[in-house]
Amino acid sequence: MLKVKYITVSRGFRFSAAHRLHREEWSEEKNREAFGKCSSLHGHDYSMVVTVRSESEGDMVVNVSTLGEVVEKEVIALIDHRNLNTDVPFLSGVLPTMENIARKIAEKLEEPLKGIGAELYELTLAESEKNSVTLHFV
């Protein structure tokens, strides 16, 4: 019989937000050179998949509705239809690249997910059909 090492459960989310890739200490020209058209304020319809894992031998890793409620409360409610540069406290002072947004979302979710008995395993954030980042946790 196969032994299960761990089980993962994923749930998808969507949110819309605006951002600008811009460093205050740089000139407009240097920002345009580094970030191209993303140096101007623009928006994305983001999609995100949060995957949690458990070594549980039980019938269910986590209630997916509860997982959804946690992510909605801790992240989506704070980020949806906001300017990521100015309106989201947990992104304050962070250049809002996909990588940085994903890292900060993961940090925001770590403890609340533990509270429902789940461990963050993977987080994928896509700002378009062509561009995404995936964080893998150990």
Protein Blocks (a to p, Z undefined) as FASTA:
>chain_A
ZZdfbdcdddddddddddddddfkbcfklmmmmnmmmlpccddddddddddddfbfbfbf
bafklmmmmmmmmmmmmmgopafklmmmklgoiacbfklmmmmmmmmmmmmmmmnopacf
bdcddfbfkbccddddZZ
